Amino acid sequence: EVFEDRLQLSSRFVSSRVSAVQSIQGARIEAEDSSLMLTTTNLGDSFHTKMSADVDEPGVVVFDIKKALEFINFLEAGPLELSLEENQLKIKQGKNQGFFSLYEADDFPELPTLDGKTFPLDQALLDKMPYVYFSASKDETRPVMTGIYVTNSEDGAFFVSTDGFRLSLLQQKIDSSFPNTLLPAAIFQEIVKLSKRGEAVVLTLSPEDRLVKFTIGDIDIYSR
């Protein structure tokens, strides 16, 4: 169940656009020691998580995640066996087995490195974020308006979004050292959903690199 859950979550960050880098249409799995690391990216946003597993042989593959998910959805809850066979990823459970195409693993982008300050986000703030991000624009030709602007002061922080027609503003007390910044509204929607699982949410911010990372348990989500 954990593998299917993480696969479902990671699929939201797979590129749906035609790209010169075909591997971003798949998911990268790296097996080492006693863990599996799963990564997906659409170049703007990235998903990474780590799961425990019995690993016989370490390795890295990038596979067709959409077709793999369709197959796994038909299986019963229980252990899965992953292996390479005839240059395909084989997923097996009992007598059921599926084979999935691979992409060039060397072409898959590396996760961004982030050296910034961390800020815990309490659930009270996250529960109010839907009142803000619904006003953010979805027009990618105006990227500034697809975000949530955060400006901090002695009276508290203001979270602001607008699409040019609507404007939402939320005032909330947060860490006084939180810098004025623009955060991606679409990613906040994913974070709010994940926060309902009951695990703490930590934001790492690097304004110089124009990068942000959200950590929820064993899940990291990166965005530019």
N, C-alpha and C positions, 0 to 999 in steps of 0.2 A: 504493500500500500504506500510506503514511503517513496519508493522509486516512481510510482505512477503519479503521486501527488507532486513531487518535485519536477517531473517531466511536464505535467500540466502547467505548473507555474512558469517554468522556463520557456515554454512555447509562446508565451505572450511577448517575449523579447526577440523572437526570431524574425529576421528580415523577410518581408513579403514582396519586396521590390526586386526587380531584375538588377543584378549587380555584377560587376566584373569579378568580384570575389564570391564565387558560388558557395563557398563553405559556410557563409553566414546564413544560408538558408537551412542549415542543419544544426545539430547540437554536438558539442565536444564533450567526450567522456574520457577521463584519465583515470586509470586504475593503478594504484600503488599501495604497498603495505596492506592495510586492512580497510581501505576506503576507496570510494568512487567520488571523483570531482566532476560536476556537471556545469557546463558553461554555455550560454547562448548570448548573442549580441545582434543588434541591428545597426551597429557602428555608433549610434548616438547613445544608446542605453545598453547595459549589460547585466546579466544575471549569473550568479555563481553560488553553488552550494556544495556541501560535502556530506556524504552518507557513508555509513559503515557497511562493509561488504567482505566476503571471503574471496580474496584475490589469489589465484593460482599463478598468474603470470602478468606482470605490469605491462601497460601499453596505453596508447592514445588513438582514438578514432573520432571522426566527425561523421555522423549518420543522419539519415532522413528522419527527423523527429516526428513529422506529421503522420507519416505512415506507421511509424512505430507506435505512436499513441493510439491510432485506430485499432491496431492489433491488440495492444495491452488492454484496451477498454473491454474487449470481449472475453478476457481471461478472468478466472476466479482469483480471489485474494490468496496470496501465497508467494513463496520464493520464486524468483526468476533466475535463469542461467543465461549469461551473456558470453558469447565467444565469437571469434572470427572464423569464417569458413568461406572459401572461394571468393576472397576479397569482398565479403559482405558481413554485416553484423547479424549474427544469429541470436534471436531471443527465444528461449525455450522454457516451457512449463509443462512438465509431464510429457504427454504425447503431442502437445501443441507446440508448433515452432513457426517462426516467421523470419524471413531474410530481408535485410534492408540495405539500400545502396549507401555507399560511402562517398564522402567528399575528401578533397586533399587536405589533410590535417595541418600541413605546414603553412597553408594559406590562411588558416583561422587566426584572427587578430588576437594579440595578447591582451590580457586585462590591463586597464590603466593602473599605474601606481599612484597612490594618493598619500601625500604627507600633509596633513592638516589637523585642525583642532576638532575634537569630538564634543557633541552636545546631545544629551539624552532628550528625547521628545516624550513628554508625559501623555497618557491616554486622554486626559481632559482636552489637551490641545488637538490631538489627532481626531477626536470625536467631533470637533467643531470645523475641521478643515473642509468637509463637503459644502459648508456654507460659503466657502471662498472659491474653491477651484471650479465650481460649476459656471462661474462667470468668465473664466479664462477662455481665450480664443483657441479654436482648433485649426485656424488658418496658418499653415506652416510658412507661408510667404511673409508673415509678420511674427517671427519667432519670439520677439520680446513680449508680445501679448499672449503667448501660450504659457507664460510662467506666472508665478506668484511672487510679487515683490515684497521683501521683508525689510522694514526700516525700524531700527531699534532706538529707544530713547529712555530717559529716566522714568517716564510714565508707563513704560511697557512697549512692546513691539506691535507694529501694525502689519498685518498681512493683507495685501491688496491684489486684486485681479480684475481685469476688464477685457471685454472683447470689442470695445468701441461703442457698444449700445448699453450694456449692463456694467455695473461696478459693484464689487463686494469688498467690504472692509471688516477685518476682525482685529480687535485689540486684545492682547494677551501678554501676561508677564512671562518672560523667558530669561535665560542667562544674559546678564548685562553686557557680556563680551561678544555676544552673537553679532556678527557684522551685517551691515546692510548688503543685501544680496538678492539675486533673482533665482528662484527655485522652480524646477519643472513641475507644472500642474498635473500632467498626465501620470508622472511617476508617483506623485503624492496620492493619487487615487489608488494605485497598487499598494502603497505603504499602508494606507488606512485599512484596506481589506485584510492585509497580512497582520496588522496589529490586533485584529479581533481574535487571533489565535492565542492571545494572552502573553506573548513574549515581549520583552522590552525592545524599544526601537531606539537606536543610536544613530545620529547623523554625523558624518565626518565631512568637513567643508574645507575646500582649498580654493579660495577666490582667485589666487594667482594662476592656478592651473585651470580654472573654470570647470572644476570637477566637484561632484558631491557623491557620497556613498551612504546608503542606508543599510544598517545591519539589524536584522531581526533573527535572533537565534543563530542558526547555522547558514542563514541566507544573506548574501551581500548583493545589493543592487546599486549599480553605478550609473551616473547620468552626467552629461555635459550641459 
